[in-house]
Amino acid sequence: MHDAVRAALGLSGEQPVRGGCIHHCYRAMREGRPVFLKLNDARFAEAFAAEADGLQALRAGGARAPEPIAMGVAGGQAYLLMEWLELGSRGDFAALGTLLAAMHRAQSDRYGWPRDNYVGSTPQENGGCATWGEFWRMRRLEPQLALARRNGYQLEVLPVWRLLEGHEPVASLLHGDLWSGNAGFLADGAPVLFDPAVYYGDREADLAMTELFGGFPEQFYQAYSEAWPLDKGYELRKQIYNLYHLLNHLNLFGGGYLAQVRATLRFLAHAL
């Protein structure tokens, strides 16, 4: 950690901790209480600002999320300082399902978000569109497909976004990147969300991603359904939504995801 960051934030006793594969993360003390610090090159300042914005949105939507304290650049390093929460991977998954359904009740009259942000380290466009299908095509699938082409991947893509025609869900507040690594639990089992990529959209997109990488326990889905049942057609639409995240993983982490992307495209093409 650069001395300029330490001095700017009044930190002491910092210790490296796990916190993702992109940033350097620390637990430190500030004004007598523990805090969580993310550091990276100065070029990540905008990403940290977007993350802080997303955390505030989750909190305003009724979810438990770390409180952002400070962000900026010092000594050539971008930083994001937030409250320290002692988290574990086990807790009350039913409460997490209920919390997510309640957060999805926070809604807007338009899809998107006032600012662009990031999903992982990939820029995520959030400009509004006239319909949900247009938003998913123009702001989610097409940017990832264009990036995949630039990365040298050859994909046969039919207009699978047509499967969303006529589907105009309410614009719910979404976490945007909801897998098991971005949720945790306090010592009393209460759920916490973090590392968001927020926007207003179809709540099914959040539920779909929870199923993508191993899934959550059944009590999570049961509690969500009891609070707000999913609409008919989800089983097909979740493939369209998860295609976005599979493409993002292909672009971020390489060809290990290529077969899964192609299989999803074939599945959706058969449904057209």
LOMITOR-764826 format. One record per residue (C-alpha): x, y, z; residue in one letter; chain. Coordinates in steps of 0.1 Angstrom, whole numbers, plus 5000, padded with zeros to 4 digits. Example, Ala and Ser with C-alpha at 12.3 -4.5 7.8 and 13.67 -1.06 7.14 Angstrom:
<vexlums>
px	py	pz	type	mol
5123	4955	5078	A	A
5137	4989	5071	S	A
</vexlums>
This chain:
<vexlums>
px	py	pz	type	mol
5000	5000	5000	M	A
5013	5034	4991	H	A
5020	5057	5020	D	A
4999	5084	5003	A	A
4968	5062	5005	V	A
4975	5054	5042	R	A
4979	5090	5050	A	A
4949	5102	5030	A	A
4926	5078	5048	L	A
4942	5077	5082	G	A
4948	5039	5081	L	A
4969	5017	5103	S	A
4975	4980	5109	G	A
4965	4970	5074	E	A
4966	4933	5065	Q	A
4960	4917	5031	P	A
4927	4898	5028	V	A
4908	4880	5001	R	A
4885	4901	4981	G	A
4885	4892	4944	G	A
4909	4884	4916	C	A
4911	4919	4902	I	A
4920	4942	4932	H	A
4943	4943	4962	H	A
4923	4941	4993	C	A
4931	4949	5030	Y	A
4916	4950	5064	R	A
4928	4981	5083	A	A
4919	5002	5112	M	A
4905	5038	5110	R	A
4893	5059	5138	E	A
4891	5028	5161	G	A
4871	5006	5138	R	A
4880	4980	5111	P	A
4875	4990	5075	V	A
4878	4972	5042	F	A
4900	4987	5015	L	A
4903	4980	4978	K	A
4933	4992	4958	L	A
4943	4992	4922	N	A
4959	5014	4895	D	A
4946	5049	4891	A	A
4927	5039	4860	R	A
4903	5019	4882	F	A
4890	5051	4899	A	A
4858	5051	4877	E	A
4852	5014	4885	A	A
4854	5021	4922	F	A
4831	5051	4919	A	A
4806	5028	4900	A	A
4809	5002	4927	E	A
4803	5027	4955	A	A
4772	5039	4936	D	A
4760	5003	4933	G	A
4765	4996	4970	L	A
4745	5027	4979	Q	A
4717	5016	4955	A	A
4715	4982	4972	L	A
4713	4998	5006	R	A
4686	5022	4994	A	A
4667	4993	4980	G	A
4666	4976	5014	G	A
4695	4951	5011	A	A
4723	4948	5036	R	A
4755	4958	5018	A	A
4788	4974	5029	P	A
4786	5011	5034	E	A
4811	5031	5011	P	A
4832	5055	5032	I	A
4856	5071	5008	A	A
4870	5067	4972	M	A
4895	5085	4952	G	A
4932	5085	4940	V	A
4963	5089	4961	A	A
4999	5081	4952	G	A
4989	5068	4918	G	A
4965	5043	4933	Q	A
4927	5043	4931	A	A
4910	5033	4963	Y	A
4876	5024	4977	L	A
4871	5023	5014	L	A
4841	5007	5030	M	A
4829	4993	5063	E	A
4843	4960	5074	W	A
4818	4931	5076	L	A
4829	4897	5090	E	A
4813	4874	5064	L	A
4809	4837	5059	G	A
4796	4816	5031	S	A
4769	4799	5052	R	A
4738	4814	5066	G	A
4701	4819	5061	D	A
4695	4813	5024	F	A
4658	4816	5029	A	A
4663	4851	5043	A	A
4685	4859	5012	L	A
4657	4849	4989	G	A
4632	4870	5008	T	A
4656	4899	5008	L	A
4662	4897	4971	L	A
4625	4896	4963	A	A
4620	4927	4985	A	A
4649	4945	4968	M	A
4633	4937	4934	H	A
4602	4956	4946	R	A
4623	4988	4943	A	A
4614	4998	4908	Q	A
4618	5025	4881	S	A
4597	5036	4851	D	A
4626	5028	4827	R	A
4652	5001	4822	Y	A
4689	5008	4827	G	A
4708	5031	4852	W	A
4718	5067	4853	P	A
4754	5058	4847	R	A
4773	5030	4830	D	A
4792	5007	4853	N	A
4811	4974	4852	Y	A
4804	4937	4854	V	A
4836	4923	4867	G	A
4862	4945	4849	S	A
4841	4947	4817	T	A
4823	4980	4810	P	A
4785	4977	4812	Q	A
4763	5000	4792	E	A
4731	5012	4809	N	A
4715	5037	4786	G	A
4678	5035	4784	G	A
4659	5017	4756	C	A
4623	5017	4745	A	A
4617	4980	4752	T	A
4632	4954	4774	W	A
4642	4932	4744	G	A
4659	4962	4728	E	A
4678	4969	4761	F	A
4690	4933	4764	W	A
4701	4933	4728	R	A
4718	4967	4726	M	A
4732	4971	4761	R	A
4740	4935	4770	R	A
4744	4910	4742	L	A
4757	4931	4713	E	A
4786	4947	4733	P	A
4797	4913	4745	Q	A
4794	4897	4711	L	A
4814	4926	4695	A	A
4841	4921	4722	L	A
4842	4884	4716	A	A
4848	4890	4679	R	A
4876	4914	4687	R	A
4890	4887	4709	N	A
4891	4863	4680	G	A
4861	4841	4688	Y	A
4839	4829	4659	Q	A
4803	4826	4670	L	A
4772	4818	4649	E	A
4746	4841	4663	V	A
4710	4842	4653	L	A
4687	4870	4666	P	A
4680	4851	4699	V	A
4669	4884	4715	W	A
4637	4880	4696	R	A
4627	4855	4722	L	A
4622	4885	4745	L	A
4597	4902	4722	E	A
4565	4910	4740	G	A
4581	4904	4774	H	A
4579	4938	4792	E	A
4587	4931	4829	P	A
4586	4958	4855	V	A
4620	4975	4859	A	A
4633	4961	4892	S	A
4665	4971	4910	L	A
4689	4943	4902	L	A
4722	4934	4918	H	A
4734	4926	4883	G	A
4762	4901	4891	D	A
4746	4878	4916	L	A
4764	4846	4921	W	A
4775	4829	4953	S	A
4808	4848	4954	G	A
4789	4881	4957	N	A
4767	4872	4986	A	A
4777	4863	5022	G	A
4763	4861	5057	F	A
4770	4878	5090	L	A
4776	4858	5122	A	A
4739	4857	5129	D	A
4731	4843	5095	G	A
4718	4876	5080	A	A
4725	4879	5043	P	A
4748	4906	5028	V	A
4752	4915	4991	L	A
4783	4931	4976	F	A
4803	4937	4943	D	A
4772	4949	4924	P	A
4766	4958	4888	A	A
4733	4975	4894	V	A
4706	4986	4869	Y	A
4668	4984	4866	Y	A
4656	4954	4846	G	A
4639	4921	4846	D	A
4642	4905	4881	R	A
4646	4872	4863	E	A
4681	4882	4852	A	A
4693	4881	4889	D	A
4676	4848	4895	L	A
4690	4833	4863	A	A
4726	4841	4873	M	A
4722	4825	4907	T	A
4717	4793	4888	E	A
4747	4797	4865	L	A
4777	4787	4886	F	A
4765	4759	4909	G	A
4733	4776	4921	G	A
4720	4785	4956	F	A
4704	4761	4980	P	A
4668	4752	4973	E	A
4655	4772	5003	Q	A
4667	4804	4986	F	A
4645	4797	4955	Y	A
4616	4785	4976	Q	A
4616	4817	4998	A	A
4619	4839	4967	Y	A
4590	4822	4950	S	A
4568	4825	4981	E	A
4575	4862	4982	A	A
4571	4868	4945	W	A
4565	4839	4921	P	A
4583	4839	4887	L	A
4564	4844	4855	D	A
4557	4817	4829	K	A
4585	4814	4804	G	A
4614	4819	4829	Y	A
4631	4786	4820	E	A
4637	4798	4785	L	A
4644	4835	4793	R	A
4671	4825	4819	K	A
4692	4811	4790	Q	A
4691	4845	4772	I	A
4701	4863	4804	Y	A
4729	4839	4813	N	A
4743	4841	4778	L	A
4754	4876	4787	Y	A
4774	4864	4817	H	A
4788	4834	4798	L	A
4800	4858	4771	L	A
4815	4881	4797	N	A
4834	4851	4812	H	A
4846	4841	4778	L	A
4859	4876	4772	N	A
4875	4879	4806	L	A
4889	4845	4812	F	A
4893	4828	4778	G	A
4882	4799	4757	G	A
4873	4776	4785	G	A
4838	4791	4783	Y	A
4835	4789	4745	L	A
4817	4755	4744	A	A
4791	4767	4770	Q	A
4785	4799	4750	V	A
4781	4779	4717	R	A
4758	4753	4734	A	A
4736	4782	4748	T	A
4734	4798	4714	L	A
4723	4765	4698	R	A
4697	4760	4725	F	A
4682	4794	4719	L	A
4684	4791	4681	A	A
4662	4760	4683	H	A
4637	4780	4704	A	A
4633	4807	4678	L	A
</vexlums>
